């Protein structure tokens, strides 16, 4: 009979000898502190990614959004699978970069930011290489662009970088097909991009090409027909923004175009009808969109509802801004700028990044056109605070435009 004890003992000795040999070779090739750092980095990378997936999901999703999108799955829930399936190295690197940047925003530990910037550079180079190869656009490619834009939104070094990534992501969605939608996930990415493009258009005057062909992309390219109310509202706000920028460019006594007045009237009727539809939908569910509490504050059905109401307030603020220039009649005693500020304060209690990102457009309008001076200051202060809580790219984009257009000094904003 074979002595199994001797065999096992012999095998164990060989393994221990091989391990010692490997350690001896490593010690000759690398100093001890380098080996220690390599081990720590590998361990930290896994922990950072796990913390990122756990916390980022809660930070960048909004209560109530799922029922509006009616998606069976969300992009953020599928992101770990997309990043780990080995089909897109750029996406894997982008996740690592954004995870480190997100953790830096929480801890302010500088080595995390240095690591994030290095990973970001590698992710960007790999992403550009993939695009130059002109392979079919996948949900992985779009996800990479969106993640890189979120990195820039949190810890950018220039305001233009955020705009470029959002614009690039919008173009990639145009090139993708319905087979990449993954039960509505690509449509969800497109919805996120459209909201951010509306802000980019408002602050940089670069036309939101994605919203011009939104119907084509959603229905023809992605086979998506049930467009949520919030997304339909974004379309109207983008059209109002076009009128707003057009009239602003034509300052100096130019007479309004009759076609602009007709467009304004159509949009106003459509937004009013959309607001009635939104209220009716809530009533049919036995819900209220918002209500006043006993202490006089306003509560909302959920965070996503508060965002929707803020965008309806933005549309009505734009109606009020445009009416005199278009010689249109618009009478409304509601202070929509204060309503936007109140919603911004309400959403801070949720501490969700997506709410901050999406509130950029309403707050920009308050900073530029609020009825009272203190409203301007409050909105500007919010953007200033964002510079140090992990939304530097968005705040820089807003502040550069606000300071330039209000004549408040240099347009170059440093990002912390």
N, C-alpha and C positions, 0 to 999 in steps of 0.2 A: 504493500500500500504506500502511496506517495505521502510524504510528510508535509501536509498542508501548512503546518506552523512554520516550518523552515522556509517554504516558498513565500509566505506572507511577510515574514521577517526580512527576507532578502529583498523583496520588492520595496518594503518600507525604507530600508537602508539606501537603496538606489534612488528613491524619490528625494530623500533628505540630502543625499550627495549632490543631486542635480540642482536642487534649490540653493545649496551653498555655493555651487559653482556659478549659478546665475547671479547670485548676490555679489560674489567676488568680482565678476566681470562688470556688473553695473557700478560697483564702487570704484573700479579703476576708470571707467568711462565718464562717470558723473560724480561730482562732489555730493556728500551726504545731504546737504541742504537742498540741492536740486532734486534729488530723488524724493525727499520729503515733500517738496512743493508740488512735484508731479502727482504724488499720491493724493495730496489734499485737494488739488484741482479736480482730479477725476471724481473724488467723492463729493466735492462741493457742486460740481456740474450736475450730478444726478439730483442732489437735494434742491438745487436752484430750480431745475426743470419741474420737479414734483411740486414745489411751493408755487411756482408760476402757474401751473395748470389748475391748482386748487384755488388760488386767490384771484388770479387774473379773470377767471370765469365769472366770479361774483362781482369783480370790479368793473368789468366792461359789458355786463348784461343788465337789462332793466326789467324790474318786476312788471309783468303785464304785456311785455313785448311779444312773447311767444304766441299768445292768443290772437294777436293782431296779424302776425306773419303767417300763422297756421302751418308752420313747418313741423314736420315730424321729428327732425333733428336740427341742432344748431351747429353753426360753424365751429364755435369754441369747444363744443363737446367732441367734435370729430377731429379737431386740430392735432391732438396727440397721435392719433392713428395716421393722419396725413404726414406728419413730420417724421414718424418712425418707420414708415413702410419702405424706406430706402430708395424711392423713385426720384427724390428731389433734394440734393445736398444743400441747395441754396435755402430751402424752407427750413431744414434742420438747423442750419447756422443762424437763420433769422430768428427762430424760436429761442436759441441759446442767447443771442444778442439781446432780444427783447426781455428775456427772463432776467438777465443780469442788470439791464437798465431799470426794469421794474423793481428789482430788489434794491438797487441803489437808491431809488426814490423813497423806499421805505426805511433804509438804514443809513444813507448818506456815507457809506463805506467806500472811499475813493477807489480802491483796487477793483471793486465790482464795475465801476464805470469805465476804468481802463480796459478791463476784460471785455466789456460790452462794446466799446468802440472798435477794438481789434476784431471781434467776431462780426460786427456790423460791416466792416470793410471787406472781410472775406465773403460774407453773404451777398453783399452788393456786387462784387466782382463776379461771383458765380452766377448770380441772377442775370446780370448783363450778358454773360457768356451764353447762358441758356436761351435768352431772347434772340441773340445774334444767330444762333443755329437755325432759327425759324422753324422749330418743331411745333406741332399742334399745341395750342394753349390749353392747359389743364387747370383744374381747381387748385392744384399745388402751386402753379405759377402765379395765379391771382392771389392766393393766400400769402405768398412771399411778398408781393408788392404791398398788400394791406398791412402785414406785420412790420415791414420796413417803414411804412407811413406812421404806424403807431409808435415805433421807436422814435421817429422824428418828432412826433407830437409830444412825447414825454421828455426827451433829452436831445433836442436838435442843436446844431451849431449854426444854422442859418434858417431864416423863415422860408426861403424859397424851396428848401429840400422837402419840406412837408408837402407843399403844393405839387412838386414834381412827382412824388410817389403816388399821391392821390390821382393825379392826372394819368400817370402810367397805368395804375390799376384799372381806371375807367376804360382805357383803351384796350387793355387785355381782356376785359369782360366782353367787349365788342367782338373780339376775335374767337372767343370760346363758343361752344355749342351746347345744345340741351343735354347731350350725353354727359356733360361735366357738371350738371346742376346738383347731383347727389341729393335728391329729395328736397330741393329748394335751397340748398346751402349756398350755391353760387348766386342765386337771387338775393339771398340775405346779405351776401357780401356786396352786391350791387347796391342794395338799399343803403348800406353804411356809406359806400362811396358817394352816392348821390347827395346825402346830407352834408358830407364834408365838402363836396364840390360846390354846393350852394354857398358855403362860407368862403371858399377860395375865390369864387366869382365875385362875391360882394366886396372882398377886401383887395383883390388884385386886378379886377376888371378883365380877367381872362375868362372868356366865355365857357360856360358849362356845356361842352359838346355832348356829354353823356346824357343830360336831361333832355336835350333837343330830340334825341332819337330814343328816348326811354321806352316808348311804346314798341318800337321796332326791336329793341334788345330784349325786353321782357316777354313779348308775345311771339316774335318770330325767331329770335335766337335761343331764348331760354324756355319757351313754351309755358310762360307764367301769365295767367289771366286774371287772377283774383288780387288786384293791386290794393294794398292796404290804404286806409284813409290818410294816414300820416304821409305816405309816399305820394299820394295824389296831391296833398297839400304842398309838399316840397316842389312839385312841378309848378304850381301856381306862384309860389314864392320866387322861384327862379325867373318866371316871366315878369313878375313885378320888379325884380331886381334889374332886369334888362331895361325896363322903362325908367327906373330910378337912376341908373348909371347914364343912360342916354340923355335924360333931362339935365343931369348934373354936368355932363360934358358940354351941354348947349347953353350954359348959364350966360347971361348978358343980354336978355331981352328977346331971345328968339321965340317966335310964336309956336305953340304946341301943334303937333300934327293931329288932324282929325282922326287918323287911324290909331294913334296912341290913345285917344280918348275912348274910342270904340273898344280897344283891347282892354283898357282899364275897366270899363263898364262890364264887359263879359267876365273878366276875372273876378270882379266883386260879386257878381251874381252867382258864379260858380262856388266861390268860397262860402258865401252865405248858405247856399244849398248843402255844401259839404258839412258845415257846422250843424245844420238841422239833422242831417243824416247821422252824424256822430252822436248827437243827443238821443235821437230815436233808437239807435242801436243799443245804447246804454239802458234806456227805459225798457226795451223789450227783454233785456237780461235781468230786469229788476234792480238796476244799479244806478248810482248817481256819479257823474263825472267829478264833482267837487261840492263841498258844502262849508258853511261857516260854523265854527265851533263856538261854545259858550264864552270863550275868552276873546272872540273876535278874529281868530286866525282862520286860515283856509286850509282844509284838508282835501286830499285828492284820492281818487279810487286806488291809484298806485303811481309809482314813479313815472312810468311810461305815459300815463294820462297827463301828468303834470307837464311833461315835455310836449305832448301834442297841444295842450292849451297854450303853452308858451309860443308855439309856432303859429297858432291861430292869432294870438295877440300880435305877433310880428307882422303877419299879413295885414292886420287892421292898422297897425302903426304905419306900414307902407302906404296904405290907402290915404291916411291922413297927410303923409308927407307929399304924396303925388298930387292930391286934389287941387291945391292952389295953382300949381304949375300947369295942370291940364284944364283949369277952369271948370273943374267938376264939383258937384255938391257932395260933401261928406260931413255929416254932423253926428258926432258920437262923444258923449261926455265922459266915457270910461277912460281912465288913465292906464293905457295898455303898457306903457313903459314901467310904471310901478308894479303892475301885475307880473311883468317879466322878472323884475328884481325880487319880488316876493317868492316867485317860483324858484329862482336861483337859490335863495336862502333855504327854501323848503327842501330842495334836492341835496344840499350840503349835508343834511342829516343822514342821507343814505351812503355818502362817501363812495360814489360809483363814478369811475372814470368816463364811461360813455355819456353820462349825463352832463359832465363838464364839457366834453368835446362837442356835444350837440347843442349846448346852450350858447356856444360861441356866436352864432348868427343873431339870436335875439339880443344878447348883451351888447354886441357891436352896434346895433340900432339904437340901444339906450345910450351908449357912450356918445354917439354922433348926434342924436335928435331928441333925447329926453326933454320933457317939458320944463324940468327944473335943473338948476346947476348941480345940486347935490346928487341928482340921478346920474348925471354924466360922471361925476367923481366916483360914485359907488361902483359903476360898471368898470371904469378904468382900474380901480383898486382891485377888483376881482381878477382882471387879466394880469395885473402886477403880481398878485398872490400866486397865480398859476405858474409863474416863472420859477417858483421855488418849491412847488409841490409835485413836479413831474409832468407838467404840460407846457414846457418851454417853447416848443415849436409853434403851437397854436397861439399862445399869448403873444409871441413875437410878431406873427403875421397880423394879428389884430392891432397891436399897439403901434406898429410901424405905420399902418394905414390911418389910425386915429390921430396920432401925433402929426403926421404929414398933412392930413386934410383939415385939421383944426388949428394948424399953425402953432403947434406946441413945442417946437424945437426939432432936434435931429430925428431923422426917420429910422436910423440904424439902432436896433434894440439888442442889447446884450442878453444872452440867455444863460441863466445860472444852471 
